[in-house]
Amino acid sequence: AANAVDLDSRLDDPVYWLLDRERSNLVRAALAVMDEEKRALLIWKYVEGMTFGQLAGRLRVPAHVVEYRVVTAKRVLRRLLIDRGIGEEDLP
């Protein structure tokens, strides 16, 4: 119940919305400079919700290779976000 209250108060807070928009813009900017394969993997996995198996089928490589590539792409994105001013403590 406390989490729902916290979420409701954040959703009503214009500062939360501005920070969320700023963070989204930083993520978009970081994705834009990533190489196409890494960017596509992250979008397919985390935006489109594809499984590792589905990605493996699309790319015609084993699932463990896809898992490694996704981990690598996430590391690149993390580094780009840190370089753009998002603190490590703000990243998952």
C-alpha positions in Angstrom: 0.0 0.0 0.0 2.9 2.4 0.8 4.3 1.8 -2.7 1.0 2.8 -4.3 0.9 6.0 -2.3 4.6 6.8 -3.3 3.8 6.2 -6.9 0.6 8.3 -6.8 2.5 11.2 -5.2 5.3 11.0 -7.8 2.8 10.9 -10.7 1.3 14.2 -9.4 4.7 15.8 -9.0 5.8 17.9 -12.0 9.4 17.6 -11.1 9.1 13.8 -11.4 7.7 14.2 -14.9 10.5 16.5 -15.9 13.1 14.2 -14.6 11.5 11.2 -16.2 11.4 13.1 -19.5 15.0 14.1 -19.2 16.0 10.6 -18.4 14.1 9.3 -21.5 15.8 11.9 -23.6 19.2 10.7 -22.3 18.4 7.1 -23.1 17.3 8.0 -26.6 20.5 10.0 -27.2 22.6 7.1 -25.9 20.7 4.6 -28.1 21.2 6.8 -31.1 25.0 6.6 -30.9 25.1 2.8 -30.3 25.9 0.5 -33.2 22.8 -0.7 -34.9 22.9 -4.3 -33.7 23.2 -3.4 -30.0 20.5 -0.8 -30.3 18.2 -3.3 -32.1 18.8 -6.0 -29.5 17.9 -3.7 -26.6 14.8 -2.4 -28.4 13.6 -5.9 -29.4 14.2 -7.3 -25.9 13.0 -4.4 -23.7 10.6 -2.4 -25.8 9.0 -5.2 -27.9 9.4 -7.8 -25.2 11.0 -10.5 -27.3 12.4 -13.5 -25.5 16.0 -14.7 -25.9 14.6 -17.6 -28.0 12.7 -15.3 -30.3 15.8 -13.1 -30.7 17.9 -16.2 -31.4 15.4 -17.3 -34.1 15.4 -13.8 -35.7 19.2 -13.6 -35.7 19.8 -17.3 -36.5 22.2 -17.7 -33.6 22.0 -19.8 -30.4 20.1 -18.3 -27.4 23.3 -18.1 -25.3 24.9 -16.0 -27.9 21.9 -13.6 -27.8 22.1 -13.5 -24.0 25.8 -12.5 -24.2 25.1 -9.8 -26.8 22.3 -8.3 -24.8 24.5 -8.2 -21.7 27.2 -6.5 -23.8 24.7 -4.0 -25.2 23.4 -3.2 -21.7 26.9 -2.5 -20.6 27.5 -0.1 -23.5 24.2 1.7 -22.8 25.1 1.9 -19.1 28.5 3.5 -19.9 26.9 5.9 -22.3 24.3 7.0 -19.8 27.0 7.5 -17.1 29.0 9.6 -19.6 25.9 11.7 -20.2 25.4 12.4 -16.5 23.1 9.7 -15.1 24.6 8.5 -11.9 25.4 4.9 -11.4 23.1 4.9 -8.4 20.2 5.8 -10.7 20.7 2.8 -13.0 19.3 -0.7 -12.4 
